[in-house]
Amino acid sequence: MFGFSLPKLLVLIALIVVVWYGFKALGRVNRKRQAQAKQAARDEATQIASEDMIKCPKCGAYTASLDSHTCEV
Ligand SMILES: [Zn+2]
């Protein structure tokens, strides 16, 4: 039989609370890291996109391809 006494129960509850809050904190850190990774990926994608852009010699607008670009001036 399990001899559950009040101090043992209190320690058990305290352990559960500690583990619960530990996981919650861990989840928050993971979410933060994921958000940062997402932001970094977005920054990288933006950089690549801007590197691929060509400046139109006529109107100065940046476009991915001069063939598909029509000057808006
Ligand atoms: Zn143009």
N, CA, C, O and the ligand as a Tripos MOL2 file, in Angstrom:
@<TRIPOS>MOLECULE
protein
  293   291    74     0     0
PROTEIN
NO_CHARGES

@<TRIPOS>ATOM
      1 N           0.8330   -1.2190    0.0000 N.3       1 MET1
      2 CA          0.0000    0.0000    0.0000 C.3       1 MET1
      3 C           0.8570    1.2520    0.0000 C.2       1 MET1
      4 O           1.9670    1.2510    0.5310 O.2       1 MET1
      5 N           0.3520    2.3010   -0.5830 N.am      2 PHE2
      6 CA          1.0720    3.5810   -0.5950 C.3       2 PHE2
      7 C           0.7420    4.3620    0.6630 C.2       2 PHE2
      8 O          -0.4220    4.6070    0.9790 O.2       2 PHE2
      9 N           1.7810    4.7420    1.3660 N.am      3 GLY3
     10 CA          1.5650    5.5240    2.5770 C.3       3 GLY3
     11 C           1.5820    7.0000    2.2700 C.2       3 GLY3
     12 O           2.6050    7.6590    2.4530 O.2       3 GLY3
     13 N           0.4580    7.5360    1.8010 N.am      4 PHE4
     14 CA          0.3970    8.9700    1.4800 C.3       4 PHE4
     15 C           0.1590    9.7890    2.7400 C.2       4 PHE4
     16 O          -0.9090    9.7410    3.3490 O.2       4 PHE4
     17 N           1.1610   10.5220    3.0990 N.am      5 SER5
     18 CA          0.9980   11.4430    4.2180 C.3       5 SER5
     19 C           0.9200   12.8560    3.6570 C.2       5 SER5
     20 O           1.2860   13.0770    2.5020 O.2       5 SER5
     21 N           0.4660   13.7860    4.4210 N.am      6 LEU6
     22 CA          0.2750   15.1640    3.9500 C.3       6 LEU6
     23 C           1.5860   15.7910    3.4500 C.2       6 LEU6
     24 O           1.5750   16.4070    2.3850 O.2       6 LEU6
     25 N           2.7100   15.6650    4.1600 N.am      7 PRO7
     26 CA          3.9580   16.2510    3.6350 C.3       7 PRO7
     27 C           4.3500   15.6540    2.3010 C.2       7 PRO7
     28 O           4.8120   16.3780    1.4190 O.2       7 PRO7
     29 N           4.1770   14.3360    2.1250 N.am      8 LYS8
     30 CA          4.5100   13.6900    0.8420 C.3       8 LYS8
     31 C           3.6300   14.2420   -0.2740 C.2       8 LYS8
     32 O           4.1040   14.5190   -1.3760 O.2       8 LYS8
     33 N           2.3320   14.4000    0.0290 N.am      9 LEU9
     34 CA          1.3910   14.9460   -0.9560 C.3       9 LEU9
     35 C           1.7820   16.3710   -1.3530 C.2       9 LEU9
     36 O           1.7230   16.7450   -2.5240 O.2       9 LEU9
     37 N           2.1810   17.1510   -0.3530 N.am     10 LEU10
     38 CA          2.5680   18.5390   -0.6220 C.3      10 LEU10
     39 C           3.8030   18.5830   -1.5190 C.2      10 LEU10
     40 O           3.8810   19.3960   -2.4400 O.2      10 LEU10
     41 N           4.7810   17.6910   -1.2400 N.am     11 VAL11
     42 CA          5.9950   17.6280   -2.0660 C.3      11 VAL11
     43 C           5.6250   17.2150   -3.4840 C.2      11 VAL11
     44 O           6.1510   17.7640   -4.4530 O.2      11 VAL11
     45 N           4.7150   16.2430   -3.6040 N.am     12 LEU12
     46 CA          4.2690   15.7730   -4.9150 C.3      12 LEU12
     47 C           3.6100   16.9100   -5.6950 C.2      12 LEU12
     48 O           3.8990   17.1100   -6.8750 O.2      12 LEU12
     49 N           2.7310   17.6440   -5.0340 N.am     13 ILE13
     50 CA          2.0410   18.7720   -5.6830 C.3      13 ILE13
     51 C           3.0560   19.8320   -6.1010 C.2      13 ILE13
     52 O           2.9780   20.3930   -7.1940 O.2      13 ILE13
     53 N           4.0210   20.0960   -5.1980 N.am     14 ALA14
     54 CA          5.0510   21.0910   -5.5130 C.3      14 ALA14
     55 C           5.8530   20.6500   -6.7400 C.2      14 ALA14
     56 O           6.1670   21.4700   -7.6040 O.2      14 ALA14
     57 N           6.1840   19.3600   -6.8190 N.am     15 LEU15
     58 CA          6.9250   18.8380   -7.9670 C.3      15 LEU15
     59 C           6.1270   19.0040   -9.2590 C.2      15 LEU15
     60 O           6.6620   19.4220  -10.2860 O.2      15 LEU15
     61 N           4.8310   18.6680   -9.1880 N.am     16 ILE16
     62 CA          3.9650   18.7880  -10.3730 C.3      16 ILE16
     63 C           3.9120   20.2450  -10.8310 C.2      16 ILE16
     64 O           3.9900   20.5390  -12.0240 O.2      16 ILE16
     65 N           3.7770   21.1520   -9.8590 N.am     17 VAL17
     66 CA          3.7190   22.5830  -10.1940 C.3      17 VAL17
     67 C           5.0320   23.0270  -10.8390 C.2      17 VAL17
     68 O           5.0210   23.7680  -11.8220 O.2      17 VAL17
     69 N           6.1560   22.5800  -10.2930 N.am     18 VAL18
     70 CA          7.4670   22.9630  -10.8340 C.3      18 VAL18
     71 C           7.6200   22.4450  -12.2680 C.2      18 VAL18
     72 O           8.0620   23.1700  -13.1590 O.2      18 VAL18
     73 N           7.2410   21.1600  -12.4760 N.am     19 VAL19
     74 CA          7.3580   20.5710  -13.8160 C.3      19 VAL19
     75 C           6.4400   21.3030  -14.7870 C.2      19 VAL19
     76 O           6.8230   21.5880  -15.9220 O.2      19 VAL19
     77 N           5.2030   21.6100  -14.3230 N.am     20 TRP20
     78 CA          4.2090   22.3010  -15.1480 C.3      20 TRP20
     79 C           4.7480   23.6580  -15.6140 C.2      20 TRP20
     80 O           4.6910   23.9970  -16.7960 O.2      20 TRP20
     81 N           5.2810   24.4320  -14.6370 N.am     21 TYR21
     82 CA          5.7930   25.7470  -14.9940 C.3      21 TYR21
     83 C           7.0630   25.6470  -15.8330 C.2      21 TYR21
     84 O           7.3390   26.4980  -16.6790 O.2      21 TYR21
     85 N           7.8350   24.5740  -15.5760 N.am     22 GLY22
     86 CA          9.0440   24.3500  -16.3800 C.3      22 GLY22
     87 C           8.6940   24.1470  -17.8390 C.2      22 GLY22
     88 O           9.3230   24.7290  -18.7220 O.2      22 GLY22
     89 N           7.6780   23.3110  -18.0960 N.am     23 PHE23
     90 CA          7.2540   23.0630  -19.4760 C.3      23 PHE23
     91 C           6.6810   24.3210  -20.1180 C.2      23 PHE23
     92 O           6.8990   24.5900  -21.3000 O.2      23 PHE23
     93 N           5.9440   25.0850  -19.3130 N.am     24 LYS24
     94 CA          5.3610   26.3250  -19.8380 C.3      24 LYS24
     95 C           6.4590   27.2950  -20.2700 C.2      24 LYS24
     96 O           6.3830   27.9070  -21.3350 O.2      24 LYS24
     97 N           7.4910   27.4230  -19.4150 N.am     25 ALA25
     98 CA          8.6060   28.3040  -19.7190 C.3      25 ALA25
     99 C           9.3480   27.8080  -20.9490 C.2      25 ALA25
    100 O           9.7680   28.5980  -21.7950 O.2      25 ALA25
    101 N           9.5080   26.4790  -21.0420 N.am     26 LEU26
    102 CA         10.2040   25.8810  -22.1820 C.3      26 LEU26
    103 C           9.4450   26.1730  -23.4750 C.2      26 LEU26
    104 O          10.0460   26.5060  -24.4960 O.2      26 LEU26
    105 N           8.1170   26.0450  -23.4200 N.am     27 GLY27
    106 CA          7.2880   26.3200  -24.5890 C.3      27 GLY27
    107 C           7.4100   27.7670  -25.0230 C.2      27 GLY27
    108 O           7.4210   28.0670  -26.2160 O.2      27 GLY27
    109 N           7.5010   28.6710  -24.0440 N.am     28 ARG28
    110 CA          7.6280   30.0820  -24.3700 C.3      28 ARG28
    111 C           8.9600   30.3430  -25.0790 C.2      28 ARG28
    112 O           9.0210   31.0900  -26.0560 O.2      28 ARG28
    113 N          10.0420   29.7040  -24.5610 N.am     29 VAL29
    114 CA         11.3700   29.8680  -25.1640 C.3      29 VAL29
    115 C          11.3580   29.3230  -26.5870 C.2      29 VAL29
    116 O          11.9190   29.9280  -27.5010 O.2      29 VAL29
    117 N          10.7010   28.1570  -26.7660 N.am     30 ASN30
    118 CA         10.6450   27.5470  -28.0990 C.3      30 ASN30
    119 C           9.9030   28.4380  -29.0830 C.2      30 ASN30
    120 O          10.3280   28.6140  -30.2240 O.2      30 ASN30
    121 N           8.7690   29.0080  -28.6180 N.am     31 ARG31
    122 CA          7.9910   29.9000  -29.4860 C.3      31 ARG31
    123 C           8.8230   31.1090  -29.8960 C.2      31 ARG31
    124 O           8.7960   31.5320  -31.0510 O.2      31 ARG31
    125 N           9.5720   31.6660  -28.9260 N.am     32 LYS32
    126 CA         10.4100   32.8300  -29.1930 C.3      32 LYS32
    127 C          11.4580   32.4870  -30.2440 C.2      32 LYS32
    128 O          11.7170   33.2540  -31.1720 O.2      32 LYS32
    129 N          12.0680   31.2760  -30.0620 N.am     33 ARG33
    130 CA         13.1220   30.8490  -30.9870 C.3      33 ARG33
    131 C          12.5420   30.6380  -32.3820 C.2      33 ARG33
    132 O          13.1580   30.9990  -33.3850 O.2      33 ARG33
    133 N          11.3390   30.0450  -32.4330 N.am     34 GLN34
    134 CA         10.7030   29.8080  -33.7360 C.3      34 GLN34
    135 C          10.3870   31.1260  -34.4270 C.2      34 GLN34
    136 O          10.5730   31.2610  -35.6360 O.2      34 GLN34
    137 N           9.9120   32.0890  -33.6640 N.am     35 ALA35
    138 CA          9.5890   33.3980  -34.2270 C.3      35 ALA35
    139 C          10.8500   34.0560  -34.7670 C.2      35 ALA35
    140 O          10.8360   34.6680  -35.8350 O.2      35 ALA35
    141 N          11.9420   33.9240  -34.0150 N.am     36 GLN36
    142 CA         13.2040   34.5200  -34.4670 C.3      36 GLN36
    143 C          13.6850   33.8440  -35.7520 C.2      36 GLN36
    144 O          14.1550   34.5100  -36.6740 O.2      36 GLN36
    145 N          13.5630   32.5120  -35.8040 N.am     37 ALA37
    146 CA         13.9940   31.7670  -36.9880 C.3      37 ALA37
    147 C          13.1590   32.1610  -38.1930 C.2      37 ALA37
    148 O          13.6720   32.3100  -39.3020 O.2      37 ALA37
    149 N          11.8450   32.3310  -37.9570 N.am     38 LYS38
    150 CA         10.9420   32.7360  -39.0250 C.3      38 LYS38
    151 C          11.3260   34.1230  -39.5420 C.2      38 LYS38
    152 O          11.3630   34.3690  -40.7480 O.2      38 LYS38
    153 N          11.6090   35.0180  -38.5970 N.am     39 GLN39
    154 CA         11.9900   36.3880  -38.9550 C.3      39 GLN39
    155 C          13.2950   36.3810  -39.7440 C.2      39 GLN39
    156 O          13.4350   37.1130  -40.7230 O.2      39 GLN39
    157 N          14.2530   35.5510  -39.3180 N.am     40 ALA40
    158 CA         15.5440   35.4660  -40.0050 C.3      40 ALA40
    159 C          15.3580   34.9480  -41.4240 C.2      40 ALA40
    160 O          15.9830   35.4400  -42.3640 O.2      40 ALA40
    161 N          14.4820   33.9360  -41.5710 N.am     41 ALA41
    162 CA         14.2200   33.3650  -42.8920 C.3      41 ALA41
    163 C          13.5680   34.4170  -43.7840 C.2      41 ALA41
    164 O          13.8730   34.5180  -44.9720 O.2      41 ALA41
    165 N          12.6550   35.2070  -43.1830 N.am     42 ARG42
    166 CA         11.9710   36.2500  -43.9460 C.3      42 ARG42
    167 C          12.9760   37.3140  -44.4070 C.2      42 ARG42
    168 O          12.9370   37.7690  -45.5500 O.2      42 ARG42
    169 N          13.8780   37.7020  -43.4940 N.am     43 ASP43
    170 CA         14.8980   38.6990  -43.8340 C.3      43 ASP43
    171 C          15.7690   38.2030  -44.9780 C.2      43 ASP43
    172 O          16.0980   38.9500  -45.8990 O.2      43 ASP43
    173 N          16.1410   36.9070  -44.8980 N.am     44 GLU44
    174 CA         16.9940   36.3230  -45.9220 C.3      44 GLU44
    175 C          16.2760   36.3210  -47.2680 C.2      44 GLU44
    176 O          16.8630   36.6530  -48.2980 O.2      44 GLU44
    177 N          14.9910   35.9410  -47.2460 N.am     45 ALA45
    178 CA         14.2070   35.8920  -48.4750 C.3      45 ALA45
    179 C          14.0880   37.2860  -49.0760 C.2      45 ALA45
    180 O          14.1770   37.4480  -50.2930 O.2      45 ALA45
    181 N          13.8890   38.2830  -48.2350 N.am     46 THR46
    182 CA         13.7790   39.6560  -48.7080 C.3      46 THR46
    183 C          15.0900   40.0940  -49.3460 C.2      46 THR46
    184 O          15.1010   40.7630  -50.3790 O.2      46 THR46
    185 N          16.1910   39.7070  -48.7160 N.am     47 GLN47
    186 CA         17.5060   40.0830  -49.2340 C.3      47 GLN47
    187 C          17.7360   39.4650  -50.6080 C.2      47 GLN47
    188 O          18.2220   40.1280  -51.5240 O.2      47 GLN47
    189 N          17.3780   38.1690  -50.7440 N.am     48 ILE48
    190 CA         17.5660   37.4740  -52.0160 C.3      48 ILE48
    191 C          16.7100   38.1400  -53.0860 C.2      48 ILE48
    192 O          17.1570   38.3590  -54.2120 O.2      48 ILE48
    193 N          15.4640   38.4580  -52.7140 N.am     49 ALA49
    194 CA         14.5570   39.0680  -53.6680 C.3      49 ALA49
    195 C          15.1040   40.4190  -54.1340 C.2      49 ALA49
    196 O          15.0320   40.7390  -55.3210 O.2      49 ALA49
    197 N          15.6460   41.2070  -53.2170 N.am     50 SER50
    198 CA         16.1460   42.5220  -53.5910 C.3      50 SER50
    199 C          17.4300   42.4030  -54.4090 C.2      50 SER50
    200 O          17.7290   43.2680  -55.2320 O.2      50 SER50
    201 N          18.1870   41.3310  -54.1800 N.am     51 GLU51
    202 CA         19.3990   41.1230  -54.9670 C.3      51 GLU51
    203 C          19.0650   40.7680  -56.4110 C.2      51 GLU51
    204 O          19.8100   41.0990  -57.3340 O.2      51 GLU51
    205 N          17.9180   40.0810  -56.5940 N.am     52 ASP52
    206 CA         17.5290   39.6450  -57.9230 C.3      52 ASP52
    207 C          16.8610   40.7700  -58.7210 C.2      52 ASP52
    208 O          16.6570   40.6420  -59.9280 O.2      52 ASP52
    209 N          16.5270   41.8520  -58.0560 N.am     53 MET53
    210 CA         15.8390   42.9400  -58.7310 C.3      53 MET53
    211 C          16.7850   43.6820  -59.6780 C.2      53 MET53
    212 O          17.9750   43.8370  -59.4010 O.2      53 MET53
    213 N          16.2250   44.1310  -60.7960 N.am     54 ILE54
    214 CA         16.9850   44.8990  -61.7800 C.3      54 ILE54
    215 C          16.3790   46.2890  -61.8400 C.2      54 ILE54
    216 O          15.1580   46.4420  -61.8250 O.2      54 ILE54
    217 N          17.2190   47.2870  -61.9060 N.am     55 LYS55
    218 CA         16.7190   48.6530  -62.0020 C.3      55 LYS55
    219 C          16.4220   48.9730  -63.4610 C.2      55 LYS55
    220 O          17.2620   48.7920  -64.3430 O.2      55 LYS55
    221 N          15.2300   49.4450  -63.6850 N.am     56 CYS56
    222 CA         14.8450   49.8050  -65.0420 C.3      56 CYS56
    223 C          15.6240   51.0500  -65.4700 C.2      56 CYS56
    224 O          15.6120   52.0510  -64.7540 O.2      56 CYS56
    225 N          16.3000   51.0100  -66.6190 N.am     57 PRO57
    226 CA         17.0870   52.1660  -67.0560 C.3      57 PRO57
    227 C          16.2160   53.3600  -67.4550 C.2      57 PRO57
    228 O          16.6970   54.4930  -67.4720 O.2      57 PRO57
    229 N          14.9560   53.1220  -67.7710 N.am     58 LYS58
    230 CA         14.0810   54.2140  -68.2310 C.3      58 LYS58
    231 C          13.4240   54.9460  -67.0720 C.2      58 LYS58
    232 O          13.4910   56.1720  -66.9850 O.2      58 LYS58
    233 N          12.7690   54.1660  -66.1530 N.am     59 CYS59
    234 CA         12.0080   54.8230  -65.0890 C.3      59 CYS59
    235 C          12.6510   54.6550  -63.7120 C.2      59 CYS59
    236 O          12.2430   55.3070  -62.7500 O.2      59 CYS59
    237 N          13.6380   53.7960  -63.6200 N.am     60 GLY60
    238 CA         14.3380   53.6420  -62.3460 C.3      60 GLY60
    239 C          13.6380   52.7290  -61.3620 C.2      60 GLY60
    240 O          14.0950   52.5860  -60.2280 O.2      60 GLY60
    241 N          12.5320   52.1040  -61.7670 N.am     61 ALA61
    242 CA         11.8180   51.1890  -60.8730 C.3      61 ALA61
    243 C          12.5450   49.8520  -60.8260 C.2      61 ALA61
    244 O          13.1450   49.4210  -61.8110 O.2      61 ALA61
    245 N          12.4830   49.2020  -59.6670 N.am     62 TYR62
    246 CA         13.1240   47.8950  -59.5270 C.3      62 TYR62
    247 C          12.1370   46.8130  -59.9080 C.2      62 TYR62
    248 O          10.9960   46.8100  -59.4460 O.2      62 TYR62
    249 N          12.5730   45.9030  -60.7450 N.am     63 THR63
    250 CA         11.7140   44.8320  -61.2240 C.3      63 THR63
    251 C          12.4930   43.5270  -61.2730 C.2      63 THR63
    252 O          13.7170   43.5270  -61.3970 O.2      63 THR63
    253 N          11.7660   42.4080  -61.1720 N.am     64 ALA64
    254 CA         12.4140   41.1000  -61.2050 C.3      64 ALA64
    255 C          12.9440   40.8030  -62.6030 C.2      64 ALA64
    256 O          13.9850   40.1650  -62.7580 O.2      64 ALA64
    257 N          12.2220   41.2680  -63.6180 N.am     65 SER65
    258 CA         12.6320   41.0210  -64.9920 C.3      65 SER65
    259 C          12.2210   42.2210  -65.8470 C.2      65 SER65
    260 O          11.0940   42.7040  -65.7410 O.2      65 SER65
    261 N          13.1200   42.6910  -66.6780 N.am     66 LEU66
    262 CA         12.8110   43.8520  -67.5230 C.3      66 LEU66
    263 C          11.8050   43.4930  -68.6080 C.2      66 LEU66
    264 O          11.0880   44.3600  -69.1060 O.2      66 LEU66
    265 N          11.7500   42.1980  -68.9780 N.am     67 ASP67
    266 CA         10.8260   41.7760  -70.0240 C.3      67 ASP67
    267 C           9.3790   41.9120  -69.5710 C.2      67 ASP67
    268 O           8.5130   42.2890  -70.3600 O.2      67 ASP67
    269 N           9.1120   41.6030  -68.2940 N.am     68 SER68
    270 CA          7.7380   41.6650  -67.7960 C.3      68 SER68
    271 C           7.4000   43.0360  -67.2400 C.2      68 SER68
    272 O           6.2890   43.2410  -66.7530 O.2      68 SER68
    273 N           8.3160   43.9640  -67.2980 N.am     69 HIS69
    274 CA          8.1050   45.2810  -66.6960 C.3      69 HIS69
    275 C           7.6210   46.2650  -67.7500 C.2      69 HIS69
    276 O           8.1300   46.3100  -68.8700 O.2      69 HIS69
    277 N           6.6230   47.0510  -67.3620 N.am     70 THR70
    278 CA          6.1950   48.1530  -68.2280 C.3      70 THR70
    279 C           6.2880   49.4310  -67.4040 C.2      70 THR70
    280 O           5.8100   49.4810  -66.2710 O.2      70 THR70
    281 N           6.8900   50.4420  -67.9650 N.am     71 CYS71
    282 CA          7.1050   51.6890  -67.2400 C.3      71 CYS71
    283 C           5.7760   52.3660  -66.9450 C.2      71 CYS71
    284 O           4.9000   52.4540  -67.8060 O.2      71 CYS71
    285 N           5.6430   52.8400  -65.7150 N.am     72 GLU72
    286 CA          4.3740   53.4490  -65.3040 C.3      72 GLU72
    287 C           4.3920   54.9530  -65.4510 C.2      72 GLU72
    288 O           3.4710   55.6210  -64.9810 O.2      72 GLU72
    289 N           5.4160   55.5130  -66.0920 N.am     73 VAL73
    290 CA          5.5180   56.9600  -66.2290 C.3      73 VAL73
    291 C           4.8800   57.4000  -67.5320 C.2      73 VAL73
    292 O           4.8610   58.5920  -67.8390 O.2      73 VAL73
    293 ZN         10.5870   51.0970  -66.3220 Zn       74 ZN74
@<TRIPOS>BOND
     1     1     2 1
     2     2     3 1
     3     3     4 2
     4     3     5 am
     5     5     6 1
     6     6     7 1
     7     7     8 2
     8     7     9 am
     9     9    10 1
    10    10    11 1
    11    11    12 2
    12    11    13 am
    13    13    14 1
    14    14    15 1
    15    15    16 2
    16    15    17 am
    17    17    18 1
    18    18    19 1
    19    19    20 2
    20    19    21 am
    21    21    22 1
    22    22    23 1
    23    23    24 2
    24    23    25 am
    25    25    26 1
    26    26    27 1
    27    27    28 2
    28    27    29 am
    29    29    30 1
    30    30    31 1
    31    31    32 2
    32    31    33 am
    33    33    34 1
    34    34    35 1
    35    35    36 2
    36    35    37 am
    37    37    38 1
    38    38    39 1
    39    39    40 2
    40    39    41 am
    41    41    42 1
    42    42    43 1
    43    43    44 2
    44    43    45 am
    45    45    46 1
    46    46    47 1
    47    47    48 2
    48    47    49 am
    49    49    50 1
    50    50    51 1
    51    51    52 2
    52    51    53 am
    53    53    54 1
    54    54    55 1
    55    55    56 2
    56    55    57 am
    57    57    58 1
    58    58    59 1
    59    59    60 2
    60    59    61 am
    61    61    62 1
    62    62    63 1
    63    63    64 2
    64    63    65 am
    65    65    66 1
    66    66    67 1
    67    67    68 2
    68    67    69 am
    69    69    70 1
    70    70    71 1
    71    71    72 2
    72    71    73 am
    73    73    74 1
    74    74    75 1
    75    75    76 2
    76    75    77 am
    77    77    78 1
    78    78    79 1
    79    79    80 2
    80    79    81 am
    81    81    82 1
    82    82    83 1
    83    83    84 2
    84    83    85 am
    85    85    86 1
    86    86    87 1
    87    87    88 2
    88    87    89 am
    89    89    90 1
    90    90    91 1
    91    91    92 2
    92    91    93 am
    93    93    94 1
    94    94    95 1
    95    95    96 2
    96    95    97 am
    97    97    98 1
    98    98    99 1
    99    99   100 2
   100    99   101 am
   101   101   102 1
   102   102   103 1
   103   103   104 2
   104   103   105 am
   105   105   106 1
   106   106   107 1
   107   107   108 2
   108   107   109 am
   109   109   110 1
   110   110   111 1
   111   111   112 2
   112   111   113 am
   113   113   114 1
   114   114   115 1
   115   115   116 2
   116   115   117 am
   117   117   118 1
   118   118   119 1
   119   119   120 2
   120   119   121 am
   121   121   122 1
   122   122   123 1
   123   123   124 2
   124   123   125 am
   125   125   126 1
   126   126   127 1
   127   127   128 2
   128   127   129 am
   129   129   130 1
   130   130   131 1
   131   131   132 2
   132   131   133 am
   133   133   134 1
   134   134   135 1
   135   135   136 2
   136   135   137 am
   137   137   138 1
   138   138   139 1
   139   139   140 2
   140   139   141 am
   141   141   142 1
   142   142   143 1
   143   143   144 2
   144   143   145 am
   145   145   146 1
   146   146   147 1
   147   147   148 2
   148   147   149 am
   149   149   150 1
   150   150   151 1
   151   151   152 2
   152   151   153 am
   153   153   154 1
   154   154   155 1
   155   155   156 2
   156   155   157 am
   157   157   158 1
   158   158   159 1
   159   159   160 2
   160   159   161 am
   161   161   162 1
   162   162   163 1
   163   163   164 2
   164   163   165 am
   165   165   166 1
   166   166   167 1
   167   167   168 2
   168   167   169 am
   169   169   170 1
   170   170   171 1
   171   171   172 2
   172   171   173 am
   173   173   174 1
   174   174   175 1
   175   175   176 2
   176   175   177 am
   177   177   178 1
   178   178   179 1
   179   179   180 2
   180   179   181 am
   181   181   182 1
   182   182   183 1
   183   183   184 2
   184   183   185 am
   185   185   186 1
   186   186   187 1
   187   187   188 2
   188   187   189 am
   189   189   190 1
   190   190   191 1
   191   191   192 2
   192   191   193 am
   193   193   194 1
   194   194   195 1
   195   195   196 2
   196   195   197 am
   197   197   198 1
   198   198   199 1
   199   199   200 2
   200   199   201 am
   201   201   202 1
   202   202   203 1
   203   203   204 2
   204   203   205 am
   205   205   206 1
   206   206   207 1
   207   207   208 2
   208   207   209 am
   209   209   210 1
   210   210   211 1
   211   211   212 2
   212   211   213 am
   213   213   214 1
   214   214   215 1
   215   215   216 2
   216   215   217 am
   217   217   218 1
   218   218   219 1
   219   219   220 2
   220   219   221 am
   221   221   222 1
   222   222   223 1
   223   223   224 2
   224   223   225 am
   225   225   226 1
   226   226   227 1
   227   227   228 2
   228   227   229 am
   229   229   230 1
   230   230   231 1
   231   231   232 2
   232   231   233 am
   233   233   234 1
   234   234   235 1
   235   235   236 2
   236   235   237 am
   237   237   238 1
   238   238   239 1
   239   239   240 2
   240   239   241 am
   241   241   242 1
   242   242   243 1
   243   243   244 2
   244   243   245 am
   245   245   246 1
   246   246   247 1
   247   247   248 2
   248   247   249 am
   249   249   250 1
   250   250   251 1
   251   251   252 2
   252   251   253 am
   253   253   254 1
   254   254   255 1
   255   255   256 2
   256   255   257 am
   257   257   258 1
   258   258   259 1
   259   259   260 2
   260   259   261 am
   261   261   262 1
   262   262   263 1
   263   263   264 2
   264   263   265 am
   265   265   266 1
   266   266   267 1
   267   267   268 2
   268   267   269 am
   269   269   270 1
   270   270   271 1
   271   271   272 2
   272   271   273 am
   273   273   274 1
   274   274   275 1
   275   275   276 2
   276   275   277 am
   277   277   278 1
   278   278   279 1
   279   279   280 2
   280   279   281 am
   281   281   282 1
   282   282   283 1
   283   283   284 2
   284   283   285 am
   285   285   286 1
   286   286   287 1
   287   287   288 2
   288   287   289 am
   289   289   290 1
   290   290   291 1
   291   291   292 2
@<TRIPOS>SUBSTRUCTURE
     1 MET1         2 RESIDUE 1 A MET
     2 PHE2         6 RESIDUE 1 A PHE
     3 GLY3        10 RESIDUE 1 A GLY
     4 PHE4        14 RESIDUE 1 A PHE
     5 SER5        18 RESIDUE 1 A SER
     6 LEU6        22 RESIDUE 1 A LEU
     7 PRO7        26 RESIDUE 1 A PRO
     8 LYS8        30 RESIDUE 1 A LYS
     9 LEU9        34 RESIDUE 1 A LEU
    10 LEU10       38 RESIDUE 1 A LEU
    11 VAL11       42 RESIDUE 1 A VAL
    12 LEU12       46 RESIDUE 1 A LEU
    13 ILE13       50 RESIDUE 1 A ILE
    14 ALA14       54 RESIDUE 1 A ALA
    15 LEU15       58 RESIDUE 1 A LEU
    16 ILE16       62 RESIDUE 1 A ILE
    17 VAL17       66 RESIDUE 1 A VAL
    18 VAL18       70 RESIDUE 1 A VAL
    19 VAL19       74 RESIDUE 1 A VAL
    20 TRP20       78 RESIDUE 1 A TRP
    21 TYR21       82 RESIDUE 1 A TYR
    22 GLY22       86 RESIDUE 1 A GLY
    23 PHE23       90 RESIDUE 1 A PHE
    24 LYS24       94 RESIDUE 1 A LYS
    25 ALA25       98 RESIDUE 1 A ALA
    26 LEU26      102 RESIDUE 1 A LEU
    27 GLY27      106 RESIDUE 1 A GLY
    28 ARG28      110 RESIDUE 1 A ARG
    29 VAL29      114 RESIDUE 1 A VAL
    30 ASN30      118 RESIDUE 1 A ASN
    31 ARG31      122 RESIDUE 1 A ARG
    32 LYS32      126 RESIDUE 1 A LYS
    33 ARG33      130 RESIDUE 1 A ARG
    34 GLN34      134 RESIDUE 1 A GLN
    35 ALA35      138 RESIDUE 1 A ALA
    36 GLN36      142 RESIDUE 1 A GLN
    37 ALA37      146 RESIDUE 1 A ALA
    38 LYS38      150 RESIDUE 1 A LYS
    39 GLN39      154 RESIDUE 1 A GLN
    40 ALA40      158 RESIDUE 1 A ALA
    41 ALA41      162 RESIDUE 1 A ALA
    42 ARG42      166 RESIDUE 1 A ARG
    43 ASP43      170 RESIDUE 1 A ASP
    44 GLU44      174 RESIDUE 1 A GLU
    45 ALA45      178 RESIDUE 1 A ALA
    46 THR46      182 RESIDUE 1 A THR
    47 GLN47      186 RESIDUE 1 A GLN
    48 ILE48      190 RESIDUE 1 A ILE
    49 ALA49      194 RESIDUE 1 A ALA
    50 SER50      198 RESIDUE 1 A SER
    51 GLU51      202 RESIDUE 1 A GLU
    52 ASP52      206 RESIDUE 1 A ASP
    53 MET53      210 RESIDUE 1 A MET
    54 ILE54      214 RESIDUE 1 A ILE
    55 LYS55      218 RESIDUE 1 A LYS
    56 CYS56      222 RESIDUE 1 A CYS
    57 PRO57      226 RESIDUE 1 A PRO
    58 LYS58      230 RESIDUE 1 A LYS
    59 CYS59      234 RESIDUE 1 A CYS
    60 GLY60      238 RESIDUE 1 A GLY
    61 ALA61      242 RESIDUE 1 A ALA
    62 TYR62      246 RESIDUE 1 A TYR
    63 THR63      250 RESIDUE 1 A THR
    64 ALA64      254 RESIDUE 1 A ALA
    65 SER65      258 RESIDUE 1 A SER
    66 LEU66      262 RESIDUE 1 A LEU
    67 ASP67      266 RESIDUE 1 A ASP
    68 SER68      270 RESIDUE 1 A SER
    69 HIS69      274 RESIDUE 1 A HIS
    70 THR70      278 RESIDUE 1 A THR
    71 CYS71      282 RESIDUE 1 A CYS
    72 GLU72      286 RESIDUE 1 A GLU
    73 VAL73      290 RESIDUE 1 A VAL
    74 ZN74       293 GROUP 0 **** ****
